[in-house]
Amino acid sequence: MSRTEAKPIDAALTIAELASPERAVIAAIELYGQDAATAVAWCALDANLAGRNADYRFWCQVFRELTGASTKQ
């Protein structure tokens, strides 16, 4: 059985560790309605500017799911 490595007590917890993109899509739509994609884009921008790379990737994934964008080429 594998164990996950414990984070130091002062390590930041990220949204990517707490939520699933699918649930974030639902929450964004419930909270912001037709403006959900814009709200999520701002979350991604904020995470990027703050250097929170895991959160940035999380919000980008949520944005892609909200807009129907695909990364497949």
C-alpha atoms as one frame of an Amber mdcrd trajectory, in Angstrom:
protein
   0.000   0.000   0.000   1.446   3.351  -0.989   1.429   6.375   1.261   1.255
   9.933   0.081   4.008  12.200   1.224   2.896  14.651   3.891   3.197  18.350
   3.122   5.064  20.637   5.486   2.730  22.358   7.938   3.265  25.737   6.255
   2.685  24.478   2.695  -0.176  26.071   0.784  -3.194  23.974  -0.002  -4.368
  24.378  -3.592  -7.844  24.322  -5.090  -6.611  21.604  -7.417  -6.119  19.366
  -4.369  -9.593  20.054  -2.989 -11.995  20.088  -5.914 -12.725  18.276  -9.129
 -13.056  20.234 -12.362 -16.460  18.679 -12.972 -17.807  19.966  -9.649 -16.189
  23.353 -10.231 -18.044  23.637 -13.558 -21.359  22.963 -11.829 -20.589  25.423
  -9.029 -19.504  28.138 -11.460 -22.706  27.778 -13.476 -24.843  27.845 -10.326
 -23.054  30.928  -8.994 -22.440  32.955 -12.148 -24.897  31.616 -14.723 -24.017
  32.775 -18.241 -20.951  34.591 -16.862 -19.426  31.376 -15.479 -16.681  31.150
 -18.117 -15.647  34.761 -17.469 -15.496  34.163 -13.712 -13.409  31.029 -14.198
 -11.073  32.860 -16.585 -10.455  35.458 -13.858  -9.699  32.657 -11.387  -7.158
  31.244 -13.835  -5.589  34.650 -14.389  -5.330  35.287 -10.652  -3.725  31.894
 -10.038  -1.267  32.440 -12.900  -0.224  35.894 -11.689   0.201  34.568  -8.148
   2.449  31.756  -9.394   0.024  29.004  -8.323   0.680  26.714 -11.290  -1.465
  23.774 -10.157  -4.439  26.070  -9.568  -3.860  27.763 -12.933  -3.959  24.406
 -14.728  -7.076  23.451 -12.740  -8.949  26.627 -13.722  -7.858  26.274 -17.343
  -9.329  22.775 -17.376 -12.562  24.082 -15.851 -12.666  26.844 -18.485 -12.162
  24.327 -21.307 -15.021  22.210 -19.982 -17.296  25.241 -19.623 -16.638  26.485
 -23.145 -16.483  23.108 -24.837 -12.919  23.818 -25.965 -10.803  20.773 -26.649
  -7.070  20.256 -26.370  -7.183  17.355 -28.833  -5.665  18.146 -32.191
